[in-house]
Amino acid sequence: MEKNKLIKIFYPLLILLFPLIGKIFFELDWNGFDFLVMGLLILSLSVLINLTLYYLKFSKLKFLLVLILVTTFILIWIELAVGIFETTFAGS
């Protein structure tokens, strides 16, 4: 991969600025571990999507895999936040 594409993989981590601002100004209840876990999830999603788009040739397969990746990310995020599946990883 090019250096420019490698740097773009880290752009989605800027989303973590929103909870950081919430923690500073609005007393959001996040600690360092929360930022680490979400950073790893976001970075993993970004890397996997970029690898999918870069290496696969068929657009239907690309779309399907990206949809599966995003859906999995959202389900993990919701489970960690509120525990819709009531696993031991639930945040509530």
N, C-alpha and C positions, 0 to 999 in steps of 0.2 A: 504494500500500500504506500501511497505517497505520504509525505510528511503533512501536507495540507489536509488530507482525508483523516489522518491519524489525530490531528488536533480537533477536527470537527466531531469526533467521537465523544469528546469531553464537554461539548456545548450543552447537552441536556442537564449536566450537573448544575447549571445556573438556576434550574428550577428550585434548588435547595435554598436559594436566596429568599424565597417567600416564607418558608418556616423560620428562617433566621431572623427576618424582619419581624415576624409574629412573636418570636421569642423575646426579642429586644424591646419592642414597643407594646405588645398586647398580652404579655405573660403566657405565651403558648407553652404548654408543658412538654417540651422536648429536651432530651439530654444528648450527650455526645454519641451514645450508642444508637439512638434513633437516627441521627444524621448519618452515622456510619452505615447502618443497615439500608436506609433509603438511598444513600449514595451508591452502595454496591448494587442494589436492585436497578437503579437508573442506568448506571454504567454498564451493567450486564445486558440490559435491554438494548442500549445504544450499540454496543459491540455486536451483539447477535443480529440486530437489524442491518447494520452496515455490512456484516459478512454475508448475510442473505442477499442483499441487493448487489453486492460486488461480485459474488461468485456464481450465482444462479443465472441462467439465461432465459428461462421460460417465465413470462410475466404472470401467468396464472398461478404458478407455483410460488413465485415471490410474494404475490398478494396473499395467498393462503398461509404461508409461513409467517409473514409479518402479522397477519390477523391473529394467528395462534399465539405468537409471542406477546402481542399487546394484550390479548385476553388473559393470558396466564399472568402477566405482570399486574393487571388490574385486580384479578382475583387474589393474588398474594398480597397486594397492597390493602385491599379491603379486609382480608383476614387478619392482617397485622394491626389494622386500625380498630376494627370493631368486632371481629370474631364471628363472621357469618356461618362458619362451619364448626365453630366451638372446639377448635383444636387447642392444644397446650400453648400454641404460639399467639393466641388471640391477645389483643391489646386491652380488652375490657375486663 
